[in-house]
Amino acid sequence: MEEQVQSPNNRGCIFCPNHTTGWHYNEVGTGRPLILLHGIGMSHVAWKKLLPILAKERRVIAFDIAGFGSTPALADIDQTPVNLVASLAETLNRIDEKLKLSEKYERVDIVGNSLGGYMALEAAKLGKLASFSIHSIVALSPAGLWKNHFPYRTEAVLQLTRLGVRVFPRLTGVLLHRRRTRRLLMAVPVSREVPEGDAVELTNIFALAPIFESSARLRQFRNCMKAPFKGGGTISKNIRVTIAFGKRDLLLPSSCRLRHEIPEAENVIWRDAQEGWAHVPMWDDPEGVARFILEGTTIESTKHA
């Protein structure tokens, strides 16, 4: 039987300050590990509204994916979702070596948004992450569920956002200060409900992302992200999969929400019309998204736990 690991509510990243041997992360709460993975251009800050809620029930580890936030990009290897999952597993192994979590827990749950959702799906195919079996995943507006390639709309938004925050930072700051223009700027890549302070923080994180340091590096990353997710049929029936898209997700159109690789099944639940949710729904409905995550990852919620 899995026991509770009692620990302080806040613990520092063991890889700080240089992160040469592992990804940066923020860790709060106690209990069975719940891994959070953000989307393109963000960091663990994407989960800031949910952390206090989730930490009441789980030990939450919110990572900065390689190439974003405080984590350097992958060195000498393509930044594909598969390679990112492998790097995450190495990081989790090092964390486990220090904290001995696998001595208390056999399983972890993974929650991902956008790119993080794509990674969660890839991890589910493996069935394991480091020393842990994967019990469940929740993918919020996951990338990769397109037919042939990275959608042009998404690529255009990525390019325009990078241009704005890196080339015209003062103008971007002025526009974010005004509610109407801020809602317009944030509506597609994130959510129109992001308040000014958080919008400024997110754009600064985007501007400083290591993966966006040069046009060549960004181009290489885009190429790595073009391929669609494949092999959903190989995911074990013992792993619960929950996939959700919001009605106000303007970044990923219906052509990017295809079910052919991972159709609804006994262990696969689709919720593709969440009321009021944008592409990054953590600002639209923090309580509702947190509840959705906890319901999708609780052991009692599945026959296959």
C-alpha positions in Angstrom: 0.0 0.0 0.0 1.3 3.4 -0.9 2.1 5.6 2.1 2.0 9.4 2.6 5.4 11.1 2.4 5.4 13.9 4.9 7.5 16.9 3.7 7.4 20.7 3.8 4.9 22.4 1.7 7.6 24.1 -0.4 10.8 22.4 -1.5 13.6 23.9 -3.7 14.8 22.6 -7.0 17.8 20.3 -6.4 19.3 21.4 -9.7 19.4 25.1 -9.0 21.1 27.4 -10.0 22.6 26.1 -13.3 20.4 23.1 -14.2 23.1 21.3 -16.1 22.0 17.9 -14.7 18.2 18.3 -14.6 15.1 20.4 -15.3 14.0 23.2 -13.1 10.8 22.5 -11.1 8.6 23.8 -8.4 7.4 21.2 -5.8 4.6 21.6 -3.3 2.3 19.4 -1.2 2.4 15.8 0.0 1.2 12.5 -1.3 1.5 10.5 -4.6 3.5 12.5 -7.2 1.6 14.5 -9.7 3.7 15.9 -12.6 2.7 19.1 -14.4 4.0 20.0 -17.9 3.3 23.4 -19.5 3.0 24.5 -23.1 5.3 26.2 -25.6 6.8 29.5 -24.4 5.8 29.0 -20.8 7.2 27.6 -17.6 5.9 26.1 -14.3 4.3 29.5 -13.7 1.5 28.3 -16.0 0.2 26.3 -13.1 0.4 29.0 -10.4 -3.4 29.3 -9.9 -3.7 25.6 -9.5 -0.8 24.7 -7.2 -2.4 25.7 -3.9 -5.5 23.6 -4.8 -3.7 20.5 -6.0 -1.2 20.6 -3.2 -4.0 20.0 -0.7 -4.2 16.4 -2.0 -1.1 15.7 -4.0 2.7 16.1 -4.1 2.9 18.4 -7.1 6.0 18.7 -9.2 5.7 21.4 -11.9 8.6 21.4 -14.3 10.1 23.9 -16.7 10.4 21.8 -19.9 13.8 21.8 -21.5 14.2 25.0 -23.6 11.8 27.0 -21.5 11.8 28.9 -18.2 15.0 28.1 -16.3 15.8 24.8 -18.1 18.3 24.9 -20.9 17.3 23.4 -24.3 18.4 19.8 -25.0 22.0 19.6 -26.1 23.1 17.8 -29.3 19.7 16.1 -29.8 16.4 17.2 -31.5 13.8 18.7 -29.2 11.1 16.3 -30.1 8.3 15.3 -27.7 9.8 11.8 -27.5 13.3 13.1 -26.6 11.8 15.6 -24.1 10.1 12.7 -22.3 13.4 10.8 -22.2 15.1 13.9 -20.7 12.3 14.3 -18.2 12.7 10.6 -17.1 16.4 11.3 -16.5 15.6 14.3 -14.4 13.0 12.4 -12.4 15.5 9.6 -11.8 17.9 12.2 -10.3 15.2 13.6 -8.1 14.2 10.1 -7.0 17.9 9.3 -6.2 17.8 12.2 -3.7 14.2 12.1 -2.4 13.6 8.3 -2.6 10.1 8.8 -3.7 9.9 5.4 -5.5 10.5 3.7 -2.1 7.0 5.0 -1.1 5.2 5.3 -4.4 5.0 2.9 -7.4 3.0 5.2 -9.7 2.8 8.8 -10.9 0.2 10.8 -12.8 1.1 13.3 -15.5 -0.8 16.4 -16.5 0.2 18.4 -19.6 -1.1 21.4 -21.4 -0.4 21.9 -25.2 3.2 20.7 -25.7 3.0 19.2 -22.2 -0.1 17.3 -23.2 1.7 15.9 -26.3 4.5 14.7 -23.9 2.0 13.2 -21.5 0.6 11.1 -24.4 4.1 10.0 -25.4 4.9 9.0 -21.8 1.6 7.0 -21.6 2.8 4.9 -24.6 5.9 4.0 -22.6 3.9 3.1 -19.5 6.8 4.2 -17.3 8.6 7.3 -16.3 12.0 6.8 -14.6 11.3 4.3 -11.8 7.5 4.9 -11.7 4.7 3.2 -13.6 2.2 5.7 -15.0 -1.2 5.4 -13.5 -3.0 8.1 -15.5 -2.5 11.2 -17.7 -4.6 14.3 -18.3 -3.9 16.2 -21.5 -5.4 19.7 -21.7 -5.5 21.0 -25.2 -2.7 18.6 -26.2 -0.6 19.3 -29.3 0.1 16.6 -31.8 -3.5 15.5 -32.6 -3.3 16.8 -36.2 -3.2 14.7 -39.3 0.0 15.7 -41.2 1.8 18.7 -39.8 2.0 21.5 -37.2 -1.0 23.8 -38.0 -0.2 27.0 -39.9 -2.4 29.0 -37.4 -0.3 27.9 -34.5 3.0 28.6 -36.3 1.8 32.1 -37.2 0.8 32.8 -33.6 4.2 31.5 -32.3 6.1 33.7 -34.8 4.1 36.8 -34.1 4.3 36.4 -30.3 8.1 36.0 -30.5 8.3 39.1 -32.7 6.3 41.1 -30.3 7.9 40.2 -27.1 11.5 40.2 -28.4 11.5 43.1 -30.9 8.8 45.4 -29.5 8.9 44.8 -25.8 7.9 48.3 -24.8 4.9 48.3 -27.2 3.9 44.9 -25.9 4.0 46.2 -22.3 1.8 49.1 -23.2 -0.7 46.9 -24.9 -0.8 44.5 -22.0 -1.5 47.4 -19.6 -4.8 48.1 -21.4 -7.5 45.6 -20.7 -9.0 45.5 -24.2 -5.8 45.0 -26.0 -4.4 42.6 -23.4 -7.5 40.4 -23.9 -7.0 40.5 -27.6 -3.3 39.6 -27.4 -3.7 36.8 -24.8 -6.9 35.3 -26.2 -5.3 32.9 -28.8 -2.1 31.7 -27.2 -3.3 31.6 -23.6 -6.6 33.0 -22.4 -8.3 36.4 -22.5 -8.8 36.1 -18.7 -5.1 36.5 -17.8 -4.7 39.6 -15.6 -2.1 42.3 -16.3 0.5 41.1 -13.8 0.4 37.5 -15.0 0.3 38.6 -18.7 3.5 40.6 -18.2 5.2 37.7 -16.4 4.2 35.2 -19.1 5.5 37.5 -21.9 8.8 37.9 -20.1 9.1 34.1 -19.7 8.3 33.7 -23.4 10.9 36.4 -24.4 13.7 34.7 -22.3 13.0 31.1 -23.3 16.3 29.5 -24.4 14.6 27.8 -27.3 13.8 31.2 -28.8 17.3 32.7 -28.5 17.8 32.5 -32.3 15.8 32.1 -35.4 17.8 29.0 -36.3 17.0 27.3 -33.0 13.3 28.3 -33.2 13.2 26.9 -36.8 14.7 23.6 -35.6 12.2 23.4 -32.8 9.3 24.0 -35.1 10.5 21.2 -37.3 10.7 18.9 -34.4 7.1 19.7 -33.5 5.5 19.2 -36.9 5.0 15.4 -36.7 1.7 14.3 -35.4 1.2 12.0 -32.4 1.3 8.3 -33.4 0.7 5.0 -31.7 -2.0 5.8 -29.2 -3.3 2.3 -29.7 -0.3 0.9 -27.9 -1.2 2.7 -24.6 -1.9 0.1 -22.0 -5.6 -0.3 -21.0 -4.3 0.0 -17.4 -3.5 3.7 -18.0 -6.4 6.1 -17.7 -6.2 8.8 -20.4 -8.3 12.0 -20.2 -8.2 14.5 -23.1 -9.9 17.9 -22.9 -10.3 20.9 -25.2 -12.1 24.1 -24.4 -14.8 25.8 -26.4 -12.7 29.0 -26.4 -9.5 27.3 -27.5 -8.6 29.5 -30.6 -5.1 28.1 -31.1 -5.9 24.5 -32.0 -8.8 24.2 -34.5 -11.0 21.1 -35.0 -8.4 19.7 -37.4 -6.0 19.5 -34.5 -8.3 17.5 -32.3 -8.4 14.2 -34.2 -9.2 11.0 -32.5 -8.0 8.5 -35.0 -4.7 7.8 -33.1 -6.4 7.6 -29.7 -10.1 7.0 -29.9 -12.4 7.0 -27.0 -12.3 3.7 -25.1 -12.8 2.1 -21.7 -9.7 3.8 -20.4 -9.7 6.9 -22.8 -12.1 9.8 -22.1 -12.6 12.7 -24.4 -14.0 16.1 -23.3 -13.6 18.3 -26.3 -16.1 21.1 -25.5 -15.3 22.3 -22.0 -17.4 25.4 -21.4 -15.4 28.6 -20.9 -12.0 27.0 -21.3 -9.4 28.6 -23.6 -6.1 27.0 -24.8 -4.5 27.5 -21.4 -7.6 27.1 -19.2 -5.8 27.5 -15.8 -6.7 31.2 -15.8 -10.3 30.6 -17.0 -11.4 28.2 -14.3 -8.7 27.3 -11.7 -11.1 25.5 -9.4 -12.8 23.6 -12.3 -9.5 22.6 -14.0 -8.0 21.5 -10.6 -11.1 19.4 -9.9 -10.9 18.0 -13.5 -7.3 17.0 -12.9 -7.9 15.4 -9.5 -10.9 13.4 -10.8 -8.9 12.2 -13.8 -5.9 11.1 -11.7 -7.6 9.6 -8.6 -7.1 5.9 -8.2 -10.8 5.4 -7.4 -11.8 6.9 -10.8 -10.7 3.8 -12.8 -11.2 0.1 -12.8 -7.6 -0.4 -13.8 -5.8 1.3 -10.9 
